[in-house]
Amino acid sequence: MTTLVARPAVQPFAKGHGAGNDFIVLPDPDGRLALSAADVMRLCDRRTGIGADGILRAVRCTANSEAAALAADADWFMDYRNADGTQGQMCGNGIRVLGRYLVDAGHCPPGTFALATRAGLRTVHVTRRSADFDGPVTVDMGKPHLPGPTGITVSAGERAWPALHVDMGNPHAVAFVGDLTHPGDLTSPPVVTPASAYPHGVTVEFVVRRGPYDLALRVHERGVGETRACGTGACAAVAAILHNAVGTYTVAMPGGQLSIAVLADGSMKLTGPAAIVASGMVRL
């Protein structure tokens, strides 16, 4: 296991997004980068930093204590950090962006491979990038869990709605609303009760069902704020539909559209755009 050492004065980075949900990728194959919460907040600041909803530190599983047990099945670990510096277990758009980065940078061949996360292994399928087309990336999200409790309420603006607790490797409270304007500007986190249901915070989805397989949503992400898209949130919204059928669901968000295929065993495959838009060096 590699011991953290003094970090370099400058660090390579890439900037990418999935449906407008944007991330800074920090390649750290040997696990030498000691990344503090203050570092994350500074890098994610949209005025004084690079600007992003979160950071994806790409480290080899053999060089990270959190992922060492998964090294037999995956080469790379996604150390995901929210924009406020807190650690995240899973990120559906982030893992697709990381998969795209690893292929574009030559660290992984195009095709299907496993990545390690704090929520366990996830399998991604990344096509080779052409000169003018990044191509969609698909990730096997596994099965959603609806662990309870019941009686959850979400309040935003002047309204309140019942919500359902859905676990996609990270916690979600899904509320179905009459109109996506009803939650207001979402500059402040929605109030979720009882507070004991989510002791470590929660991502909240406000969802409009537009057809049997067609949803639209806005999301307030834990540790970030309102984002233009959320992959795990899109999956949570589909999972919250009572008696949801096997098939492919379309989920529209402010930043773009994602597709969720619900398979016969209840597992989900999330597909959507993932692009690397810039790279360079940043001073830490």
C-alpha positions in Angstrom: 0.0 0.0 0.0 1.4 3.4 -1.0 1.9 5.9 1.8 0.8 9.5 1.1 3.7 11.8 0.5 4.2 15.5 -0.1 2.0 16.4 -3.0 3.3 18.0 -6.2 3.0 21.8 -6.6 0.8 21.3 -9.7 -1.6 18.4 -10.5 -2.9 17.2 -13.9 -6.7 17.5 -14.2 -9.5 16.9 -16.7 -12.9 18.5 -16.8 -15.9 16.5 -17.9 -19.7 16.3 -17.6 -22.6 14.0 -17.9 -25.8 15.8 -19.0 -24.5 19.0 -17.5 -23.5 17.4 -14.2 -19.8 18.5 -14.2 -16.7 17.1 -12.5 -13.0 17.6 -12.1 -11.0 14.4 -12.7 -7.8 14.2 -10.8 -5.6 11.2 -12.0 -3.7 9.8 -9.0 -2.8 6.2 -10.0 -0.4 5.7 -7.1 -2.6 7.2 -4.4 -0.1 9.9 -3.5 -2.5 12.9 -3.5 -3.7 13.9 0.0 -6.9 15.8 -1.0 -8.5 17.8 1.9 -12.0 19.1 2.0 -10.6 22.6 1.7 -8.8 21.5 -1.5 -12.1 20.2 -2.9 -14.1 23.3 -2.1 -11.4 25.5 -3.6 -11.2 23.5 -6.9 -15.0 23.3 -7.2 -15.6 27.0 -6.6 -17.0 28.4 -9.9 -15.5 31.9 -9.4 -12.0 31.2 -7.9 -11.4 27.6 -8.9 -12.0 25.4 -11.9 -15.7 24.9 -11.0 -17.6 21.7 -10.7 -20.3 19.8 -8.9 -17.7 17.4 -7.5 -14.3 15.8 -7.9 -13.4 12.3 -9.2 -10.0 11.2 -7.9 -8.9 8.2 -10.1 -6.7 5.9 -8.1 -5.7 2.3 -8.7 -7.4 -0.1 -6.3 -4.1 -1.5 -5.2 -3.0 1.9 -4.0 -6.1 2.7 -1.9 -7.1 1.1 1.4 -10.8 1.6 0.7 -10.6 -0.3 -2.6 -7.9 -2.9 -1.9 -10.5 -5.7 -1.3 -11.9 -5.0 -4.8 -8.6 -5.0 -6.6 -9.1 -8.6 -8.0 -12.2 -7.3 -9.9 -11.4 -3.7 -10.8 -8.2 -1.8 -11.6 -9.5 1.7 -10.7 -11.3 3.2 -7.7 -13.5 6.3 -7.9 -12.8 8.5 -4.9 -15.8 10.8 -5.3 -16.0 14.1 -3.4 -19.0 16.4 -3.3 -18.4 20.1 -3.9 -18.6 20.8 -0.2 -15.6 18.5 0.4 -17.6 15.5 1.8 -17.1 12.0 0.5 -19.8 10.4 -1.7 -20.5 6.7 -2.0 -21.8 6.6 -5.6 -22.4 9.0 -8.5 -24.1 7.8 -11.6 -23.0 10.6 -13.9 -19.6 10.8 -12.2 -18.7 7.1 -12.8 -19.7 7.5 -16.5 -17.4 10.5 -16.8 -14.6 8.6 -15.1 -15.1 5.7 -17.5 -14.9 8.1 -20.4 -11.7 9.7 -19.0 -10.0 6.3 -18.4 -10.7 5.2 -22.0 -9.8 8.6 -23.6 -6.5 8.7 -21.6 -5.6 5.2 -22.5 -5.8 3.7 -19.0 -8.6 1.3 -20.0 -9.5 -0.2 -23.4 -12.9 0.7 -24.9 -15.6 -1.8 -24.0 -16.8 -3.1 -20.7 -14.9 -3.0 -17.4 -15.5 -2.7 -13.7 -14.8 0.3 -11.5 -14.7 0.3 -7.7 -16.7 2.8 -5.6 -17.6 3.2 -2.0 -20.9 1.5 -2.8 -19.1 -1.5 -4.3 -18.3 -2.5 -7.9 -20.0 -1.0 -10.9 -19.6 -2.1 -14.5 -19.4 0.5 -17.2 -19.5 0.2 -21.0 -17.5 2.9 -22.9 -17.3 3.1 -26.7 -14.3 4.5 -28.4 -14.5 8.3 -28.9 -14.5 9.4 -32.5 -13.3 12.8 -33.8 -16.6 14.5 -33.3 -18.7 12.2 -31.1 -18.0 11.1 -27.5 -20.7 8.5 -27.5 -22.9 7.4 -24.6 -21.6 5.5 -21.6 -23.7 2.9 -19.8 -23.3 1.8 -16.2 -24.8 -1.1 -14.4 -26.4 0.5 -11.4 -27.5 -2.7 -9.7 -30.9 -3.0 -7.9 -32.5 -0.1 -6.0 -33.4 -0.6 -2.4 -36.4 0.9 -0.7 -35.5 0.4 3.0 -38.0 2.8 4.6 -39.0 4.4 6.8 -42.4 5.5 5.7 -43.8 8.9 6.6 -41.0 11.0 5.0 -42.0 14.5 4.0 -40.1 17.0 1.8 -40.7 20.7 2.0 -39.5 23.4 -0.4 -40.8 26.9 -1.1 -44.3 27.1 0.2 -45.2 23.4 -0.3 -44.7 20.0 1.1 -44.9 16.5 -0.4 -44.7 12.9 0.8 -41.4 11.3 -0.3 -40.1 7.8 -0.7 -36.6 6.7 0.6 -34.7 5.0 -2.2 -31.1 3.7 -1.8 -29.0 3.6 -5.0 -25.7 3.2 -3.1 -26.4 6.7 -1.8 -29.6 8.0 -0.1 -32.5 9.7 -2.0 -35.9 11.1 -1.0 -38.2 11.1 -4.1 -41.2 13.4 -4.2 -43.7 13.5 -7.0 -44.9 17.0 -7.7 -47.5 18.6 -9.9 -45.1 21.0 -11.6 -41.3 21.3 -11.5 -41.7 25.0 -10.6 -43.4 24.2 -7.4 -40.2 23.6 -5.3 -39.1 27.2 -6.0 -35.5 28.2 -6.6 -33.9 25.5 -4.5 -31.1 27.9 -3.3 -31.6 26.4 0.1 -31.7 22.6 0.8 -35.2 21.2 1.1 -36.3 20.3 4.6 -36.7 16.6 5.0 -38.6 15.1 8.0 -38.1 13.2 10.1 -34.4 14.2 10.3 -33.5 10.9 11.7 -34.3 9.2 8.4 -31.1 10.7 6.8 -28.5 11.3 9.5 -25.8 11.9 6.9 -27.9 14.1 4.5 -29.9 13.2 1.4 -30.3 14.0 -2.2 -33.9 15.1 -3.0 -35.7 14.5 -6.3 -38.8 16.4 -7.4 -40.4 14.4 -10.1 -43.2 14.8 -12.7 -44.5 11.7 -14.4 -45.2 12.6 -18.0 -46.1 9.1 -19.2 -45.7 5.4 -18.4 -42.0 5.5 -19.2 -41.3 9.2 -19.3 -40.3 11.3 -16.3 -38.9 14.8 -15.7 -37.1 15.9 -12.5 -35.2 18.5 -10.7 -32.7 17.5 -8.0 -31.0 19.0 -5.0 -27.9 17.0 -4.4 -26.5 16.4 -1.0 -23.3 18.4 -0.5 -23.7 20.3 -3.8 -27.1 22.0 -4.3 -29.3 22.0 -7.3 -27.5 20.3 -10.2 -28.4 20.0 -13.9 -28.6 16.3 -13.7 -28.2 13.3 -11.4 -27.7 9.7 -12.5 -28.5 8.0 -9.2 -31.4 10.4 -8.8 -32.8 9.5 -12.2 -32.6 5.8 -11.2 -34.2 6.6 -7.8 -37.1 8.4 -9.5 -37.8 5.3 -11.7 -37.6 3.0 -8.7 -40.1 5.1 -6.8 -42.8 4.5 -9.4 -45.1 1.9 -7.8 -45.3 -1.4 -9.8 -42.7 -0.1 -12.3 -42.5 -2.4 -15.3 -39.6 -3.9 -17.1 -38.6 -1.5 -19.9 -36.6 1.6 -20.8 -37.5 4.9 -19.0 -36.6 8.4 -20.2 -35.7 10.9 -17.6 -35.4 14.6 -18.6 -33.5 17.0 -16.5 -32.3 20.6 -17.0 -29.0 19.5 -18.3 -30.1 16.8 -20.6 -31.7 13.4 -20.9 -30.8 10.0 -19.4 -32.1 6.5 -20.2 -32.7 3.9 -17.5 -33.4 0.3 -18.6 -35.1 -1.8 -15.9 -34.2 -5.5 -16.4 -36.2 -8.5 -15.4 -34.2 -9.1 -12.2 -35.0 -5.5 -11.1 -31.5 -4.2 -11.8 -31.0 -0.9 -13.7 -28.7 0.2 -16.5 -28.1 3.9 -16.8 -27.1 5.3 -20.2 -26.3 8.9 -21.1 -23.7 11.3 -22.5 -20.3 11.6 -20.9 -17.7 14.0 -22.3 -14.2 15.3 -21.3 -14.1 18.9 -22.4 -10.8 20.2 -21.1 -7.5 19.2 -19.5 -4.6 20.9 -18.0 -2.6 21.5 -14.8 -3.9 23.1 -11.6 -1.9 24.5 -8.7 -2.7 23.0 -5.4 
